[in-house]
Amino acid sequence: MNKKKPTLTELNAINKGTMMAFLGMEYLEVNEGEVYARMPVTERNRQPQGLLHGGSCVAFAETVGGLGSLYLIDHENFDVRGSQINANHIRAVKEGWVFAKATIIHQGKSTHVWNIDILNKAHEIVSTCRLTNFIVAK
């Protein structure tokens, strides 16, 4: 494990110039085994019918689960690589914010498995995702 954990400001700063910044993702809370973040629903992540694109939910889920794994490991000697993700899209969102709540369900030496729920402002599930990350030596 890392001796010093990065702050929320530091974690959000690493997204500058990336897809995460383009989509407006913002980490709100990061603890060992849990990540909470938000993403606005805008023209950048809607599909032509005006609904939040399911691919945006998958990108959001992989982002928070990946960060959650990175937070748990010695990132000077190890790195995180997404291995598999699946998603079930439950309800549509047209505007406002969606929130990701990621919870680790398996923390092994070489794999982490995360459950990530994407929620609307009423805390209803928009998408539910399962992510497996490989933990690899640098």
C-alpha positions in Angstrom: 0.0 0.0 0.0 1.0 3.6 -0.5 2.3 5.5 2.5 0.8 8.8 1.4 -2.6 8.9 -0.3 -3.3 11.6 -2.8 -5.8 14.3 -2.0 -9.1 14.8 -4.0 -7.5 17.9 -5.6 -4.5 15.9 -6.7 -6.7 13.0 -8.0 -8.9 15.4 -10.0 -5.9 17.2 -11.4 -4.5 14.0 -13.0 -7.6 14.0 -15.3 -6.6 17.3 -16.9 -6.5 16.9 -20.7 -8.0 13.5 -20.7 -11.4 11.9 -21.7 -12.3 12.2 -18.0 -11.9 16.0 -18.1 -13.7 16.2 -21.5 -16.7 14.4 -20.0 -16.6 16.4 -16.8 -15.9 13.5 -14.4 -15.1 14.6 -10.8 -14.0 12.5 -7.9 -16.0 13.4 -4.7 -14.8 10.9 -2.2 -12.1 8.2 -2.4 -11.5 5.7 0.4 -9.9 2.2 0.4 -12.4 0.1 -1.4 -14.9 2.8 -2.3 -15.0 5.7 -4.8 -17.8 8.2 -5.3 -17.8 10.6 -8.3 -20.1 12.7 -10.5 -20.4 13.4 -14.2 -22.7 16.0 -15.8 -25.1 14.9 -18.5 -24.3 17.3 -21.5 -24.0 17.3 -25.2 -20.6 15.7 -24.8 -22.0 12.4 -23.5 -25.5 12.2 -24.9 -26.6 10.0 -27.9 -28.6 11.6 -30.8 -31.9 11.0 -29.1 -30.8 13.3 -26.2 -30.2 10.6 -23.6 -27.0 9.8 -21.7 -25.0 7.4 -23.9 -24.5 4.0 -22.3 -20.8 4.1 -23.4 -20.4 7.2 -21.2 -21.7 5.2 -18.2 -19.2 2.4 -19.0 -16.3 4.9 -19.3 -17.4 6.5 -16.0 -17.5 3.1 -14.3 -14.1 2.0 -15.6 -12.7 5.3 -14.5 -13.9 5.1 -10.9 -13.1 1.4 -10.6 -9.6 1.9 -12.0 -8.9 4.8 -9.6 -10.2 2.7 -6.8 -7.7 -0.1 -7.6 -4.9 2.5 -8.0 -5.7 3.8 -4.6 -5.3 0.4 -3.0 -1.9 -0.6 -4.5 1.7 0.5 -4.3 1.5 2.5 -7.5 5.3 3.0 -7.6 5.8 -0.7 -8.2 2.4 -1.8 -9.7 -0.1 -0.5 -12.2 -3.8 -1.2 -12.9 -5.1 -2.5 -16.2 -8.8 -3.0 -17.0 -9.5 -6.6 -17.9 -13.2 -6.9 -18.3 -16.3 -4.7 -17.8 -20.0 -5.3 -18.3 -23.0 -3.1 -17.9 -26.7 -3.2 -17.6 -28.5 0.0 -18.5 -31.6 0.4 -16.4 -33.1 3.9 -17.0 -32.5 7.0 -19.1 -31.1 10.4 -18.0 -31.5 13.5 -20.2 -29.9 16.2 -18.0 -28.4 17.0 -14.7 -25.7 14.8 -13.0 -25.1 11.2 -12.7 -23.1 9.8 -9.7 -20.9 6.7 -9.6 -20.6 4.6 -6.5 -17.8 2.0 -6.8 -17.4 -0.7 -4.2 -14.7 -3.4 -4.3 -16.0 -6.9 -4.0 -12.7 -8.8 -4.4 -9.2 -7.5 -3.6 -6.7 -10.1 -4.6 -2.9 -9.7 -5.3 -3.4 -9.8 -9.0 -7.0 -9.0 -9.6 -9.6 -6.6 -8.2 -13.3 -6.8 -8.9 -15.6 -3.8 -8.5 -19.3 -3.2 -8.5 -20.1 0.3 -9.9 -23.6 1.7 -9.8 -24.3 4.8 -11.8 -27.2 6.7 -10.1 -29.4 9.7 -11.0 -30.1 12.6 -8.7 -32.9 10.6 -7.1 -30.4 7.8 -6.3 -32.1 5.4 -8.7 -29.8 3.1 -10.7 -29.2 4.3 -14.2 -26.5 1.6 -15.0 -24.9 -1.1 -13.0 -21.5 -2.4 -14.0 -19.0 -5.0 -13.0 -15.3 -4.3 -13.6 -12.3 -6.6 -13.3 -8.8 -5.0 -13.1 -5.4 -6.7 -13.4 -2.7 -5.6 -11.0 0.5 -5.8 -12.9 4.2 -5.1 -11.9 5.7 -2.1 -13.6 
